[in-house]
Amino acid sequence: MKKNLTLIFILSCISTTTYAGTEYLVARAGTMFVNVGNTTPLISSGVYYGYNLNEKTSIEAEANVGLSGGKYNDGRGNFGNFDIWTVAAYVAYRHPFTHNLYAKGKFGLLFENITNNTRSEKLIHQDYGFSGGLGLGLQLKQKLTLETELSLLERDIYYAGLGVHYKF
């Protein structure tokens, strides 16, 4: 038993050393598209922190907030502005095509807060659910990467974003 625990400890130390500098921070900007009624896109910004579990798999904690509130008109006389902010936790997988180019897929849990401001009231909708996305990354330097992705936040909300990925 002690031999097994010692072996596990040594292997975990080796893997920690092998993947030293596996944390990363991403700042990004993008657009949220809401597919309900007649809406305009919501310009948003986000940040996420990631930790590589191995060469291809990582976990990520993400937050996005609307910068320029979208507008909506449901066709029944209800119109106004809306805003969305989200927090999420994902498992991400990166598949390399070349030394500098990779595809990314992610899946996780999301909390969203949607605020609708109409002429007469403020409505807040909060929800939990699954979320996922697909993207591409281009490594510019050893610690600097550009990532673009399209995420499905909810069955009728999509997020398209471009981020700067810094490994530390």
C-alpha positions as CSV (number, residue, x, y, z in Angstrom):
1,M,0.0,0.0,0.0
2,K,2.8,2.4,0.9
3,K,4.6,1.6,-2.4
4,N,1.4,2.5,-4.3
5,L,1.0,5.8,-2.5
6,T,4.6,6.6,-3.0
7,L,4.3,5.8,-6.7
8,I,1.2,8.0,-7.0
9,F,2.9,10.8,-5.2
10,I,6.0,10.6,-7.4
11,L,3.9,10.5,-10.6
12,S,1.8,13.4,-9.5
13,C,5.0,15.4,-8.8
14,I,6.4,14.5,-12.3
15,S,3.2,15.5,-14.0
16,T,3.0,18.8,-12.1
17,T,6.6,19.5,-13.2
18,T,5.9,18.5,-16.8
19,Y,2.9,20.8,-17.0
20,A,4.4,23.7,-15.0
21,G,2.9,27.0,-16.0
22,T,-0.4,25.4,-16.9
23,E,-2.6,28.1,-15.6
24,Y,-4.0,30.7,-18.0
25,L,-6.1,33.8,-18.1
26,V,-8.2,34.9,-21.0
27,A,-9.7,38.3,-21.5
28,R,-12.2,38.5,-24.4
29,A,-14.9,40.5,-26.1
30,G,-17.8,39.3,-28.0
31,T,-21.5,39.4,-28.9
32,M,-24.4,37.6,-27.4
33,F,-27.2,36.8,-29.9
34,V,-30.7,36.2,-28.4
35,N,-33.0,34.3,-30.7
36,V,-36.3,35.5,-29.2
37,G,-38.6,38.0,-30.9
38,N,-36.9,41.0,-32.5
39,T,-33.6,41.6,-30.6
40,T,-30.4,43.4,-31.3
41,P,-27.1,41.8,-30.3
42,L,-25.6,42.5,-26.9
43,I,-21.9,43.5,-26.9
44,S,-20.2,41.8,-23.9
45,S,-16.9,41.3,-22.3
46,G,-15.6,38.4,-20.3
47,V,-12.7,36.8,-18.5
48,Y,-11.9,33.2,-17.6
49,Y,-9.3,31.4,-15.7
50,G,-8.1,27.9,-16.8
51,Y,-6.0,25.1,-15.4
52,N,-4.6,22.4,-17.7
53,L,-5.2,18.9,-16.3
54,N,-3.0,17.5,-19.0
55,E,-1.8,18.5,-22.5
56,K,-5.2,18.5,-24.0
57,T,-7.8,18.8,-21.2
58,S,-8.4,21.7,-18.8
59,I,-11.0,23.2,-16.5
60,E,-12.2,26.7,-16.8
61,A,-14.1,29.2,-14.7
62,E,-15.7,32.0,-16.8
63,A,-17.6,35.2,-16.3
64,N,-19.2,37.4,-18.9
65,V,-21.1,40.7,-18.6
66,G,-23.0,42.8,-21.1
67,L,-21.4,46.1,-21.9
68,S,-23.9,47.6,-24.3
69,G,-27.4,46.4,-23.5
70,G,-29.4,44.9,-26.4
71,K,-32.8,46.0,-27.4
72,Y,-35.9,43.9,-27.9
73,N,-39.4,44.1,-29.3
74,D,-41.6,41.1,-28.8
75,G,-44.2,42.2,-31.4
76,R,-46.9,42.5,-28.8
77,G,-46.1,46.0,-27.8
78,N,-43.5,45.0,-25.2
79,F,-40.1,46.6,-25.9
80,G,-37.1,47.8,-24.0
81,N,-33.5,46.9,-23.2
82,F,-32.0,43.7,-21.9
83,D,-28.7,42.8,-20.2
84,I,-27.1,39.4,-19.5
85,W,-24.3,38.3,-17.2
86,T,-23.1,34.8,-16.8
87,V,-20.8,32.6,-14.7
88,A,-19.8,29.1,-15.7
89,A,-17.5,26.2,-15.0
90,Y,-16.3,24.1,-18.0
91,V,-14.2,21.1,-18.9
92,A,-12.4,22.0,-22.2
93,Y,-10.6,19.8,-24.7
94,R,-8.1,21.1,-27.2
95,H,-7.2,19.0,-30.3
96,P,-4.0,20.2,-32.1
97,F,-4.0,20.5,-35.9
98,T,-0.5,21.9,-36.1
99,H,2.1,23.2,-33.7
100,N,0.3,26.5,-33.5
101,L,-3.4,25.8,-34.4
102,Y,-5.9,23.8,-32.4
103,A,-9.7,23.2,-32.1
104,K,-11.4,23.5,-28.8
105,G,-14.6,22.0,-27.4
106,K,-16.0,22.7,-24.0
107,F,-19.0,21.6,-21.9
108,G,-20.1,22.7,-18.4
109,L,-22.6,24.3,-16.1
110,L,-23.8,27.9,-16.4
111,F,-25.6,30.4,-14.3
112,E,-27.2,33.3,-16.2
113,N,-28.9,36.5,-15.1
114,I,-31.1,38.2,-17.7
115,T,-32.5,41.7,-16.9
116,N,-35.3,43.1,-19.1
117,N,-36.1,46.8,-18.7
118,T,-39.5,47.7,-20.1
119,R,-41.3,51.1,-20.0
120,S,-43.1,50.1,-16.8
121,E,-41.1,47.4,-15.1
122,K,-37.8,45.6,-14.6
123,L,-37.9,41.8,-15.0
124,I,-35.1,39.6,-13.8
125,H,-34.7,36.0,-15.0
126,Q,-32.1,33.7,-13.4
127,D,-31.4,30.2,-14.5
128,Y,-28.9,27.3,-14.3
129,G,-28.2,24.9,-17.1
130,F,-25.7,23.2,-19.3
131,S,-23.6,25.1,-21.8
132,G,-21.1,24.2,-24.4
133,G,-19.0,25.7,-27.2
134,L,-16.6,25.1,-30.1
135,G,-13.7,27.2,-31.1
136,L,-10.3,27.6,-32.7
137,G,-7.0,28.8,-31.1
138,L,-3.8,30.2,-32.7
139,Q,-0.7,30.2,-30.6
140,L,1.3,33.4,-31.4
141,K,4.1,33.0,-28.8
142,Q,4.9,30.4,-26.2
143,K,2.6,32.1,-23.6
144,L,0.2,34.1,-25.9
145,T,-2.7,32.6,-27.9
146,L,-5.7,34.0,-29.7
147,E,-9.0,32.0,-29.2
148,T,-12.3,32.4,-31.0
149,E,-15.3,30.4,-30.1
150,L,-19.1,30.1,-30.4
151,S,-20.9,29.0,-27.3
152,L,-24.5,28.0,-26.7
153,L,-25.5,29.6,-23.4
154,E,-29.1,28.5,-23.5
155,R,-31.3,27.1,-26.2
156,D,-31.9,30.6,-27.6
157,I,-28.7,32.5,-26.5
158,Y,-25.4,32.3,-28.4
159,Y,-22.1,33.9,-27.6
160,A,-19.4,34.6,-30.2
161,G,-16.2,35.8,-28.8
162,L,-12.5,36.5,-29.4
163,G,-10.0,36.3,-26.6
164,V,-6.4,36.8,-25.7
165,H,-5.1,33.7,-23.9
166,Y,-2.1,34.3,-21.6
167,K,-0.3,31.3,-19.9
168,F,1.5,31.9,-16.7
